[in-house]
Amino acid sequence: MTPGDTVEQSPVRIFERATGGGLGAGKVGVVLSRPGVGKTAFLIGLALDAMLQGQRVLHISTQEPVDRVHNFYDHIFHMLADSLRMENRQESLVTIERNRHILAYNRKHFSLEKLEKSVAFLKDTAHFEPSFVIMDGTPRFGKTEQWEIDGTCRLAEEWKAEVWTSSLTHREGQELDGRGVPVEVARFDASLDLIINLVPAGDHIRVRVVKNHDEPEVPDLHLELDPRTLLIRWQ
């Protein structure tokens, strides 16, 4: 299977159709799950799909060093390539390396101002303008304030990029709203365009849409995350 076939037959196309085209440029989305269930793997799956289409991906981590994030991408890519019997694997790897940049920050010293300066530097020196951004480990919804969420939304609009972040569920003493969304995330609902919940269900992890832009009803998404391979697949 060629890279073009991989993109065309990707389960991500189902995700996009169900959510009116996916997250979209200038928008902010959140992936929820229990610890260790697969938030980062799900986001990397979306990022790999974007890069194979030629999009530029910026991955920001305040939890893991660059080499560990890089290795996680390699692991998921090779699992994907094996499952699809991908042809020209090396060519696809070159495409991914060319279209991705990873930035790691110490959580205590991270700020949106530092991030904004880093992205401006990448644009000026490497002509790297991301259209897909993963903010892994930040904002920390349990501790953040509206100004930080507003700042994240502003950067998404200025970069014309879709920005994905994540948050934990099932922490001790955590309150949930009627949708099963932690109250610490739900209080920023007006600023968020997509909320996805990864829910363990037997031998798989269900990908559940909790909020779909301004639509009053959410789609029943027939996708899951394979806990063995960490790949997005049809349910």
C-alpha positions in Angstrom: 0.0 0.0 0.0 1.3 3.4 -1.0 1.3 6.5 1.3 -1.6 7.9 -0.8 -3.6 4.7 -0.2 -2.8 4.8 3.5 -4.3 8.3 3.7 -7.4 7.5 1.7 -8.2 4.3 3.7 -7.3 5.7 7.1 -9.9 5.4 9.9 -9.2 9.1 10.4 -11.4 9.8 7.4 -14.4 8.4 9.4 -13.4 10.7 12.3 -13.4 13.7 9.9 -16.7 12.8 8.3 -18.4 12.3 11.6 -17.2 15.6 13.0 -17.8 17.9 10.0 -14.2 17.8 8.7 -12.3 17.1 12.0 -11.2 19.8 14.4 -10.3 22.5 11.8 -7.8 25.3 11.5 -7.9 27.8 14.4 -9.8 25.5 16.7 -8.9 23.8 20.0 -9.8 20.2 20.9 -9.2 18.0 24.0 -8.7 14.2 24.3 -9.8 12.7 27.7 -8.9 9.4 29.2 -7.7 7.6 32.3 -4.0 7.5 32.9 -2.1 5.3 30.4 -5.1 4.6 28.2 -3.8 6.2 25.0 -4.3 9.9 24.7 -0.9 10.6 23.3 -1.1 7.6 21.0 -4.5 8.7 19.6 -3.1 12.2 18.9 0.0 10.8 17.3 -2.2 8.7 15.0 -4.0 11.9 13.9 -0.6 13.7 13.5 0.9 10.9 11.4 -2.1 11.0 9.1 -1.7 14.8 8.8 2.0 14.5 8.0 1.5 11.9 5.3 -0.8 14.5 3.6 2.0 17.0 3.7 0.9 19.0 6.7 3.4 20.4 9.2 3.0 19.1 12.8 4.4 20.7 15.9 4.5 18.4 19.0 4.9 20.2 22.3 5.6 18.1 25.4 6.0 19.2 29.0 6.1 15.6 30.2 8.6 13.7 28.1 12.0 14.5 26.5 12.3 14.9 22.7 13.9 11.5 22.1 11.1 9.7 23.9 8.5 11.5 21.9 10.4 10.8 18.7 10.6 7.1 19.6 6.8 7.0 20.3 6.2 8.4 16.8 8.5 5.7 15.3 6.8 2.9 17.2 3.3 3.9 16.1 4.4 4.5 12.5 6.0 1.1 12.2 3.0 -0.6 13.7 0.8 1.3 11.1 3.2 0.4 8.3 3.2 -3.3 9.3 -0.6 -3.4 9.6 -1.1 -1.9 6.2 1.9 -3.6 4.5 3.0 -0.1 3.5 5.2 0.2 0.4 8.0 2.8 0.3 8.2 2.9 4.1 11.5 4.8 4.0 9.9 7.5 1.8 7.1 7.9 4.2 9.5 8.2 7.1 11.4 11.0 5.3 8.1 12.8 4.8 7.3 12.6 8.4 10.7 13.8 9.6 10.5 16.7 7.2 7.0 17.7 8.4 7.4 17.4 12.1 9.1 19.4 14.9 9.2 18.4 18.6 9.6 20.9 21.4 10.1 19.8 25.0 9.8 22.1 27.9 10.2 21.9 31.7 6.7 22.1 32.9 7.6 24.5 35.7 9.1 27.0 33.3 6.7 26.6 30.3 4.6 29.6 29.2 2.6 30.5 26.1 4.9 33.4 25.6 7.9 31.1 25.3 6.0 28.8 23.0 5.0 31.8 20.8 8.6 32.9 20.5 9.8 29.4 19.7 7.2 29.1 16.9 8.2 32.5 15.5 11.8 31.4 15.5 10.9 28.2 13.6 9.0 30.2 11.0 11.8 32.7 10.5 14.8 30.3 10.5 13.3 27.0 9.2 10.2 28.3 7.3 8.3 25.8 9.5 4.7 26.9 9.9 2.6 24.2 11.7 -1.0 23.5 10.7 -1.4 20.7 13.3 -0.3 21.2 16.9 -0.2 18.8 19.9 0.2 20.4 23.3 0.9 17.3 25.4 0.8 18.0 29.2 -0.4 21.6 28.9 -2.7 23.4 29.6 -3.1 21.6 33.0 -6.9 22.0 33.2 -7.1 21.4 36.9 -4.9 24.4 37.6 -5.3 26.6 34.5 -7.3 29.8 34.3 -9.4 31.3 31.5 -6.6 33.6 30.3 -4.4 30.6 29.4 -7.2 28.9 27.5 -7.9 32.2 25.7 -4.2 32.4 24.9 -4.2 28.9 23.5 -7.2 29.8 21.3 -5.5 33.0 20.1 -2.4 31.1 19.1 -4.5 28.5 17.2 -6.2 31.3 15.3 -2.9 33.2 14.6 -1.1 30.0 13.4 -4.2 28.9 11.4 -3.6 25.5 13.0 -5.7 22.9 14.8 -4.5 22.6 18.3 -5.0 19.4 20.4 -4.4 19.0 24.1 -5.5 16.4 26.6 -6.7 15.9 30.2 -7.1 13.0 32.6 -10.3 11.4 33.9 -11.0 9.3 36.9 -8.7 11.1 39.2 -9.5 10.8 42.9 -12.2 13.2 44.0 -12.8 14.4 40.4 -16.2 15.8 39.6 -17.8 15.0 36.2 -20.7 16.7 34.4 -23.6 14.8 32.8 -21.5 13.9 29.7 -18.7 12.4 31.8 -16.4 15.3 31.2 -14.3 16.5 34.2 -15.7 19.8 35.6 -12.2 21.3 35.3 -12.4 20.8 31.5 -16.2 21.5 31.1 -15.8 25.0 32.6 -14.0 25.9 29.4 -16.6 24.3 27.2 -17.3 27.6 25.3 -13.6 27.7 24.2 -13.3 24.1 23.0 -14.5 22.8 19.7 -14.1 19.1 20.0 -13.9 16.9 23.1 -13.0 13.2 22.6 -13.2 10.6 25.4 -11.2 7.4 25.2 -13.2 4.8 27.1 -11.9 1.3 27.9 -14.4 -1.3 26.8 -13.3 -4.9 27.2 -10.4 -5.7 24.8 -10.5 -2.3 23.1 -10.7 1.5 23.8 -13.8 3.2 22.4 -13.3 6.6 20.7 -16.3 8.7 21.9 -17.2 12.2 20.7 -18.4 14.2 23.7 -18.6 17.6 22.0 -18.8 18.2 18.3 -18.3 22.0 17.6 -21.7 23.7 18.1 -23.8 20.7 17.0 -26.5 19.9 19.5 -26.1 16.1 19.0 -22.8 14.2 19.0 -22.1 11.4 16.4 -21.9 7.7 17.3 -18.3 7.2 16.2 -17.4 3.7 15.1 -13.8 3.9 15.9 -11.6 2.4 18.6 -8.0 2.4 19.8 -6.3 -1.0 19.8 -4.6 -1.3 23.2 -2.0 -3.7 21.8 -0.8 -1.7 18.8 -2.1 1.8 19.9 -3.5 2.2 16.4 -6.9 3.9 15.5 -9.1 1.3 13.8 -12.6 0.7 12.7 -14.9 -0.7 15.4 
